[in-house]
C-alpha cells in the first residue's frame, strides 16, 4: 500500500496531493512511517505504542475490497473517552478516487478519538460523526471498521469512504507529519478516576462533573538517596 500512499501524497491531478493539502496548514517535513500492519502485525496495542504522543499523523487504511482511504489527525494521539482535535483535521480517499473532505464549520468538533480497555464506550480509533457512528472508525480488534455517512458525515461532510459502511481491514499505515511538541515530563499524572474513564465520561454527559478526576497523584518530593 505504500506505493499508493506515495502517489497520493504527491498528487496526480490538478487538486494536488496529500502533502500539498498538509502544507497549506503548516510547513511539512518529510513524512516518517510510524506504523505499518504489514511490518508490525495487526495489533492495536502495538499501534497505540507507535502513535501515542508522536505529533500530527496521517492514517491510511485499505479495506478488503481494495478501497484506500484515511484521515489526517492534527493533534497528538492520546487515549481518552472523548473526541478532541482541531479543524485542520480532514478525511480523504485515495482509491477509487482521490478526494479531501474538510470539517464543516460550526457543526461539531468531533475530529479524532482514541480509547481502549473501556466497558461502555467504543474501543478503537475514529474520526468524525459521533460515538458508534463514526465518519471513519477502526475497532480495537484491528479487523472491523466503519465509515458511516447517511447521507454525509456531520463533521467532515464526507460520504462513505469504504465500499461498504462496515468493512474488514486489509492493511493500515500511520505516518508522522510533524514531531510532537509535547514534553512527556509535562504529561498529567494518573488519578484514581482514570481507571474508570468510561464511567466518568457517561456521568459528565449527564452533567455530573467528576471533580476528583482533576486531582492527580502527588509528585515524589523525596530524593532517592533519602
FIDOBA-143232 format. One record per residue (C-alpha): residue number from 0; residue in one letter; x, y, z. Coordinates in steps of 0.05 Angstrom, whole numbers. Example, Ala and Ser with C-alpha at 12.3 -4.5 7.8 and 13.67 -1.06 7.14 Angstrom:
+------+---------+--------+--------+--------+
| mise | tordren |      u |      v |      w |
+------+---------+--------+--------+--------+
|    0 |       a |    246 |    -90 |    156 |
|    1 |       s |    273 |    -21 |    143 |
+------+---------+--------+--------+--------+
END
This chain:
+------+---------+--------+--------+--------+
| mise | tordren |      u |      v |      w |
+------+---------+--------+--------+--------+
|    0 |       x |      0 |      0 |      0 |
|    1 |       x |     60 |     47 |      9 |
|    2 |       x |     64 |     57 |    -66 |
|    3 |       x |     -9 |     80 |    -69 |
|    4 |       x |      3 |    125 |     -8 |
|    5 |       x |     64 |    155 |    -41 |
|    6 |       x |     29 |    173 |   -105 |
|    7 |       x |    -29 |    204 |    -66 |
|    8 |       x |     19 |    244 |    -24 |
|    9 |       x |     48 |    276 |    -87 |
|   10 |       x |    -18 |    280 |   -124 |
|   11 |       x |    -35 |    261 |   -195 |
|   12 |       x |    -87 |    314 |   -213 |
|   13 |       x |    -98 |    388 |   -211 |
|   14 |       x |   -122 |    385 |   -139 |
|   15 |       x |    -53 |    367 |   -112 |
|   16 |       x |    -37 |    310 |    -65 |
|   17 |       x |    -39 |    299 |     10 |
|   18 |       x |     28 |    334 |     21 |
|   19 |       x |      3 |    397 |    -13 |
|   20 |       x |    -60 |    397 |     30 |
|   21 |       x |    -19 |    386 |     93 |
|   22 |       x |     29 |    443 |     75 |
|   23 |       x |    -30 |    490 |     68 |
|   24 |       x |    -37 |    489 |    144 |
|   25 |       x |     37 |    489 |    163 |
|   26 |       x |    105 |    472 |    131 |
|   27 |       x |    112 |    397 |    126 |
|   28 |       x |    177 |    359 |    134 |
|   29 |       x |    186 |    291 |    101 |
|   30 |       x |    135 |    242 |    129 |
|   31 |       x |    160 |    187 |    175 |
|   32 |       x |    128 |    118 |    177 |
|   33 |       x |    108 |    103 |    249 |
|   34 |       x |     66 |     41 |    240 |
|   35 |       x |     51 |    -10 |    185 |
|   36 |       x |      7 |    -70 |    196 |
|   37 |       x |     49 |   -107 |    144 |
|   38 |       x |    111 |    -96 |    186 |
|   39 |       x |     86 |    -95 |    258 |
|   40 |       x |     26 |   -141 |    250 |
|   41 |       x |    -48 |   -129 |    263 |
|   42 |       x |    -41 |   -108 |    336 |
|   43 |       x |    -79 |    -50 |    367 |
|   44 |       x |    -33 |    -48 |    428 |
|   45 |       x |     27 |    -41 |    381 |
|   46 |       x |     -9 |     15 |    344 |
|   47 |       x |    -20 |     52 |    409 |
|   48 |       x |     53 |     45 |    428 |
|   49 |       x |     75 |     71 |    360 |
|   50 |       x |     30 |    131 |    352 |
|   51 |       x |     15 |    159 |    422 |
|   52 |       x |     46 |    228 |    432 |
|   53 |       x |     81 |    227 |    365 |
|   54 |       x |     52 |    291 |    336 |
|   55 |       x |      3 |    300 |    279 |
|   56 |       x |     -7 |    238 |    237 |
|   57 |       x |    -33 |    214 |    171 |
|   58 |       x |    -75 |    149 |    177 |
|   59 |       x |    -83 |    107 |    115 |
|   60 |       x |   -127 |     45 |    111 |
|   61 |       x |   -143 |     -6 |     57 |
|   62 |       x |   -205 |    -49 |     62 |
|   63 |       x |   -214 |   -119 |     35 |
|   64 |       x |   -250 |    -90 |    -26 |
|   65 |       x |   -188 |    -51 |    -47 |
|   66 |       x |   -213 |     18 |    -26 |
|   67 |       x |   -158 |     63 |      4 |
|   68 |       x |   -177 |    120 |     50 |
|   69 |       x |   -158 |    153 |    114 |
|   70 |       x |   -151 |    215 |    157 |
|   71 |       x |   -104 |    270 |    179 |
|   72 |       x |   -103 |    280 |    255 |
|   73 |       x |    -76 |    348 |    273 |
|   74 |       x |    -62 |    334 |    347 |
|   75 |       x |    -21 |    282 |    384 |
|   76 |       x |    -57 |    217 |    397 |
|   77 |       x |    -76 |    205 |    470 |
|   78 |       x |   -125 |    156 |    499 |
|   79 |       x |   -190 |    182 |    528 |
|   80 |       x |   -265 |    175 |    527 |
|   81 |       x |   -279 |    239 |    486 |
|   82 |       x |   -269 |    269 |    418 |
|   83 |       x |   -216 |    324 |    411 |
|   84 |       x |   -172 |    354 |    357 |
|   85 |       x |   -173 |    416 |    312 |
|   86 |       x |   -209 |    437 |    248 |
|   87 |       x |   -144 |    427 |    210 |
|   88 |       x |   -160 |    352 |    210 |
|   89 |       x |   -192 |    321 |    148 |
|   90 |       x |   -214 |    256 |    117 |
|   91 |       x |   -193 |    232 |     48 |
|   92 |       x |   -200 |    177 |     -4 |
|   93 |       x |   -144 |    152 |    -49 |
|   94 |       x |   -176 |     94 |    -86 |
|   95 |       x |   -220 |     91 |   -127 |
|   96 |       x |   -216 |    168 |   -129 |
|   97 |       x |   -174 |    220 |    -93 |
|   98 |       x |   -215 |    268 |    -52 |
|   99 |       x |   -204 |    312 |     10 |
|  100 |       x |   -261 |    325 |     60 |
|  101 |       x |   -251 |    382 |    108 |
|  102 |       x |   -292 |    398 |    170 |
|  103 |       x |   -359 |    433 |    163 |
|  104 |       x |   -355 |    497 |    203 |
|  105 |       x |   -396 |    501 |    266 |
|  106 |       x |   -427 |    432 |    263 |
|  107 |       x |   -386 |    396 |    317 |
|  108 |       x |   -314 |    387 |    339 |
|  109 |       x |   -312 |    310 |    336 |
|  110 |       x |   -246 |    308 |    299 |
|  111 |       x |   -207 |    250 |    329 |
|  112 |       x |   -219 |    196 |    382 |
|  113 |       x |   -176 |    141 |    413 |
|  114 |       x |   -194 |     95 |    470 |
|  115 |       x |   -182 |     24 |    494 |
|  116 |       x |   -199 |    -20 |    553 |
|  117 |       x |   -267 |     11 |    568 |
|  118 |       x |   -330 |    -28 |    581 |
|  119 |       x |   -384 |     21 |    560 |
|  120 |       x |   -352 |     66 |    507 |
|  121 |       x |   -323 |     47 |    438 |
|  122 |       x |   -252 |     19 |    438 |
|  123 |       x |   -214 |     38 |    377 |
|  124 |       x |   -192 |     97 |    334 |
|  125 |       x |   -241 |    142 |    299 |
|  126 |       x |   -256 |    208 |    264 |
|  127 |       x |   -319 |    250 |    256 |
|  128 |       x |   -393 |    236 |    266 |
|  129 |       x |   -409 |    212 |    336 |
|  130 |       x |   -395 |    154 |    382 |
|  131 |       x |   -414 |     88 |    348 |
|  132 |       x |   -430 |    125 |    284 |
|  133 |       x |   -362 |    150 |    260 |
|  134 |       x |   -342 |    181 |    194 |
|  135 |       x |   -283 |    133 |    198 |
|  136 |       x |   -271 |     81 |    251 |
|  137 |       x |   -226 |     21 |    266 |
|  138 |       x |   -244 |    -23 |    325 |
|  139 |       x |   -191 |    -47 |    374 |
|  140 |       x |   -199 |   -117 |    347 |
|  141 |       x |   -159 |    -89 |    287 |
|  142 |       x |   -205 |   -125 |    239 |
|  143 |       x |   -271 |    -88 |    233 |
|  144 |       x |   -282 |    -16 |    213 |
|  145 |       x |   -338 |     32 |    196 |
|  146 |       x |   -349 |     92 |    152 |
|  147 |       x |   -419 |    117 |    169 |
|  148 |       x |   -449 |    172 |    126 |
|  149 |       x |   -524 |    177 |    116 |
|  150 |       x |   -522 |    217 |     73 |
|  151 |       x |   -457 |    252 |     97 |
|  152 |       x |   -412 |    251 |    158 |
|  153 |       x |   -435 |    310 |    201 |
|  154 |       x |   -364 |    332 |    220 |
|  155 |       x |   -329 |    328 |    153 |
|  156 |       x |   -388 |    328 |    104 |
|  157 |       x |   -357 |    266 |     74 |
|  158 |       x |   -392 |    208 |     40 |
|  159 |       x |   -377 |    135 |     58 |
|  160 |       x |   -303 |    125 |     47 |
|  161 |       x |   -302 |     49 |     43 |
|  162 |       x |   -342 |      7 |     -6 |
|  163 |       x |   -389 |    -16 |     49 |
|  164 |       x |   -407 |     21 |    114 |
|  165 |       x |   -379 |    -36 |    156 |
|  166 |       x |   -313 |    -61 |    127 |
|  167 |       x |   -257 |   -111 |    140 |
|  168 |       x |   -188 |    -80 |    146 |
|  169 |       x |   -134 |   -107 |     99 |
|  170 |       x |    -77 |    -60 |    115 |
|  171 |       x |    -61 |      3 |    154 |
|  172 |       x |     -4 |     54 |    156 |
|  173 |       x |      7 |    113 |    202 |
|  174 |       x |     55 |    169 |    181 |
|  175 |       x |     83 |    223 |    226 |
|  176 |       x |     72 |    291 |    195 |
|  177 |       x |    106 |    333 |    249 |
|  178 |       x |    145 |    312 |    311 |
|  179 |       x |    108 |    322 |    376 |
|  180 |       x |    118 |    387 |    414 |
|  181 |       x |     94 |    355 |    479 |
|  182 |       x |    145 |    345 |    535 |
|  183 |       x |    129 |    277 |    565 |
|  184 |       x |    151 |    303 |    633 |
|  185 |       x |     93 |    352 |    629 |
|  186 |       x |     41 |    299 |    618 |
|  187 |       x |    -11 |    294 |    675 |
|  188 |       x |     -2 |    241 |    728 |
|  189 |       x |    -56 |    188 |    736 |
|  190 |       x |   -113 |    194 |    786 |
|  191 |       x |   -157 |    141 |    816 |
|  192 |       x |   -213 |    160 |    768 |
|  193 |       x |   -170 |    146 |    706 |
|  194 |       x |   -185 |     71 |    715 |
|  195 |       x |   -259 |     87 |    705 |
|  196 |       x |   -255 |    139 |    650 |
|  197 |       x |   -315 |    110 |    613 |
|  198 |       x |   -359 |    118 |    674 |
|  199 |       x |   -333 |    188 |    685 |
|  200 |       x |   -350 |    206 |    613 |
|  201 |       x |   -420 |    179 |    618 |
|  202 |       x |   -432 |    218 |    682 |
|  203 |       x |   -406 |    282 |    651 |
|  204 |       x |   -452 |    272 |    591 |
|  205 |       x |   -508 |    274 |    643 |
|  206 |       x |   -478 |    339 |    671 |
|  207 |       x |   -450 |    304 |    733 |
|  208 |       x |   -379 |    330 |    731 |
|  209 |       x |   -328 |    288 |    769 |
|  210 |       x |   -283 |    340 |    802 |
|  211 |       x |   -238 |    288 |    835 |
|  212 |       x |   -213 |    267 |    767 |
|  213 |       x |   -172 |    331 |    765 |
|  214 |       x |   -136 |    313 |    830 |
|  215 |       x |    -72 |    280 |    807 |
|  216 |       x |    -22 |    237 |    843 |
|  217 |       x |     28 |    279 |    882 |
|  218 |       x |     99 |    288 |    857 |
|  219 |       x |    154 |    249 |    893 |
|  220 |       x |    186 |    303 |    936 |
|  221 |       x |    238 |    256 |    965 |
|  222 |       x |    305 |    243 |    934 |
|  223 |       x |    325 |    171 |    921 |
|  224 |       x |    383 |    178 |    969 |
|  225 |       x |    338 |    196 |   1029 |
+------+---------+--------+--------+--------+
END
